[in-house]
Amino acid sequence: MKVLVTGAGGMLAHAVLPALAAAGHEVLPLARAQADVTRLAQLLEPARAFRPDWIVHLAAFTNVDLCESEQERAFIVNGLGPRNASLAAAEVGAAVMALSTDYVFDGATQAPRREHDPIGPLGVYGRSKLAGERGAREVNVRHVIVRTSWLFGAGGRNFVDTILARARAGEPLRVVDDQHGSPTSANDLADAMCALIERREFGTYHVANTGTTSWHGFAEAILAEHRVAEGGVLPSPAVARISSEELARPARRPAYSVLNTDWYQHVTGRTLPDWHDALKRYLSSRPDAAA
Ligand SMILES: NC(=O)c1ccc[n+]([C@@H]2O[C@H](COP(=O)([O-])OP(=O)(O)OC[C@H]3O[C@@H](n4cnc5c(N)ncnc54)[C@H](OP(=O)(O)O)[C@@H]3O)[C@@H](O)[C@H]2O)c1
């Protein structure tokens, strides 16, 4: 199939582009410089020329804290962008796959969220992504919305690299222990997206690695796994537990945003691996893994 990908310069794209190619698809990657997704014409033109079967929409304004002070930009990029991608797909008879987030939930209940559970975003990022989900659904019946969580992978800023860089620099590590979720490998998500593209069963899906932890638990696992991988070379700093209130970030985040992935498993017959396994693979694939 032919697949047009927006946001092709981002972290998830770094995993999605090779996964699509490996699955035998012909791919047209469009980074921000080639297509600003807030401009419908910049998607329509390449869509009309390339005639994709799918538009995979990855472009987004992903800085959760900055979204609070740049609301206009958040709603234009995250709200209008998916609608534009979906419209461009509809125009050429293609399906659209748009990425969304666990932050559309309020995280107030300690139970993994299903696709149809009540939403209630706590911040601008979540609200703008929700607007994007709605826009994408509204204009193209052939849509797949993929909600995922706590992504890490090569080719972008992510929590794993941040923790390792701070540990290497000998900086004190203070990490919140009152937000729980499922860390998810961009590579595993990319494979799952390919499986959903093959299925063509439209709708909303929760896709994340299996298992749950807090950001503090994730930080400790990163350091432990990395010490094993590097034969104990990295210093072993203690990771202090703090609360979200102490960290005082501009954006509120859900306390519990674990996604229930049963629907994805039911449709595809597949399950994503446990996040510990995904983390080990990521650490061993990093360029400095054998250093
Ligand atoms: N990262 C996570 O933890 C996470 C969790 C749940 C869901 N998601 C979703 O997964 C998707 C991929 O995220 P990611 O982690 O790969 O994010 P990312 O690394 O920030 O990539 C997003 C890309 O979109 C580009 N972009 C921003 N504004 C654009 C515009 N107006 N037109 C075209 N491109 C634009 C960015 O370019 P610039 O760098 O030049 O701005 C960047 O290359 C997003 O929909 C995100 O909301 C991510």
The ligand as an SDF file (V2000), in Angstrom:
LIG
                    3D

 48 52  0  0  0  0  0  0  0  0999 V2000
    5.9470   11.2880   23.0320 N   0  0  0  0  0  0  0  0  0  0  0  0
    4.9930   10.7590   23.8070 C   0  0  0  0  0  0  0  0  0  0  0  0
    5.2140   10.4040   24.9700 O   0  0  0  0  0  0  0  0  0  0  0  0
    3.5990   10.5730   23.2460 C   0  0  0  0  0  0  0  0  0  0  0  0
    2.6350    9.9640   24.0580 C   0  0  0  0  0  0  0  0  0  0  0  0
    1.3500    9.7910   23.5570 C   0  0  0  0  0  0  0  0  0  0  0  0
    1.0520   10.2110   22.2720 C   0  0  0  0  0  0  0  0  0  0  0  0
    1.9950   10.8130   21.5120 N   0  0  0  0  0  0  0  0  0  0  0  0
    1.6300   11.2500   20.1650 C   0  0  0  0  0  0  0  0  0  0  0  0
    2.4060   10.5300   19.2190 O   0  0  0  0  0  0  0  0  0  0  0  0
    2.6240   11.3360   18.0610 C   0  0  0  0  0  0  0  0  0  0  0  0
    4.1030   11.3750   17.7330 C   0  0  0  0  0  0  0  0  0  0  0  0
    4.7900   11.9360   18.8420 O   0  0  0  0  0  0  0  0  0  0  0  0
    6.3720   12.0650   18.8930 P   0  0  0  0  0  0  0  0  0  0  0  0
    6.7690   11.6340   20.2570 O   0  0  0  0  0  0  0  0  0  0  0  0
    7.0030   11.4610   17.7030 O   0  0  0  0  0  0  0  0  0  0  0  0
    6.4990   13.6600   18.8530 O   0  0  0  0  0  0  0  0  0  0  0  0
    7.6850   14.5380   18.2520 P   0  0  0  0  0  0  0  0  0  0  0  0
    8.9900   13.8350   18.3380 O   0  0  0  0  0  0  0  0  0  0  0  0
    7.5410   15.8780   18.9200 O   0  0  0  0  0  0  0  0  0  0  0  0
    7.2990   14.6470   16.7260 O   0  0  0  0  0  0  0  0  0  0  0  0
    6.2730   15.4730   16.2710 C   0  0  0  0  0  0  0  0  0  0  0  0
    6.7190   16.0620   14.9450 C   0  0  0  0  0  0  0  0  0  0  0  0
    5.6830   16.9110   14.4690 O   0  0  0  0  0  0  0  0  0  0  0  0
    6.3020   18.0450   13.9030 C   0  0  0  0  0  0  0  0  0  0  0  0
    5.4020   19.1910   13.8140 N   0  0  0  0  0  0  0  0  0  0  0  0
    5.0530   20.0770   14.7850 C   0  0  0  0  0  0  0  0  0  0  0  0
    4.2410   21.0120   14.2840 N   0  0  0  0  0  0  0  0  0  0  0  0
    4.0540   20.7210   12.9680 C   0  0  0  0  0  0  0  0  0  0  0  0
    3.3260   21.3060   11.9140 C   0  0  0  0  0  0  0  0  0  0  0  0
    2.5890   22.4150   12.1110 N   0  0  0  0  0  0  0  0  0  0  0  0
    3.3660   20.7410   10.7010 N   0  0  0  0  0  0  0  0  0  0  0  0
    4.1160   19.6210   10.4810 C   0  0  0  0  0  0  0  0  0  0  0  0
    4.8420   19.0120   11.4240 N   0  0  0  0  0  0  0  0  0  0  0  0
    4.8030   19.5540   12.6670 C   0  0  0  0  0  0  0  0  0  0  0  0
    7.4660   18.3230   14.8160 C   0  0  0  0  0  0  0  0  0  0  0  0
    8.3880   19.1620   14.1710 O   0  0  0  0  0  0  0  0  0  0  0  0
    9.2880   20.1750   15.0500 P   0  0  0  0  0  0  0  0  0  0  0  0
   10.1660   19.3080   15.8820 O   0  0  0  0  0  0  0  0  0  0  0  0
    9.9830   20.9670   14.0070 O   0  0  0  0  0  0  0  0  0  0  0  0
    8.3210   20.9810   15.8800 O   0  0  0  0  0  0  0  0  0  0  0  0
    7.9910   16.9090   15.0630 C   0  0  0  0  0  0  0  0  0  0  0  0
    8.9090   16.5320   14.0760 O   0  0  0  0  0  0  0  0  0  0  0  0
    1.9920   12.6930   18.3880 C   0  0  0  0  0  0  0  0  0  0  0  0
    0.6910   12.7390   17.8660 O   0  0  0  0  0  0  0  0  0  0  0  0
    1.9260   12.7140   19.8770 C   0  0  0  0  0  0  0  0  0  0  0  0
    0.8980   13.5700   20.3610 O   0  0  0  0  0  0  0  0  0  0  0  0
    3.2670   10.9910   21.9610 C   0  0  0  0  0  0  0  0  0  0  0  0
  1  2  1  0
  2  3  2  0
  2  4  1  0
  4  5  1  0
  4 48  2  0
  5  6  2  0
  6  7  1  0
  7  8  2  0
  8  9  1  0
  8 48  1  0
  9 10  1  0
  9 46  1  0
 10 11  1  0
 11 12  1  0
 11 44  1  0
 12 13  1  0
 13 14  1  0
 14 15  2  0
 14 16  1  0
 14 17  1  0
 17 18  1  0
 18 19  2  0
 18 20  1  0
 18 21  1  0
 21 22  1  0
 22 23  1  0
 23 24  1  0
 23 42  1  0
 24 25  1  0
 25 26  1  0
 25 36  1  0
 26 27  1  0
 26 35  1  0
 27 28  2  0
 28 29  1  0
 29 30  1  0
 29 35  2  0
 30 31  1  0
 30 32  2  0
 32 33  1  0
 33 34  2  0
 34 35  1  0
 36 37  1  0
 36 42  1  0
 37 38  1  0
 38 39  2  0
 38 40  1  0
 38 41  1  0
 42 43  1  0
 44 45  1  0
 44 46  1  0
 46 47  1  0
M  CHG  2   8   1  16  -1
M  END
$$$$
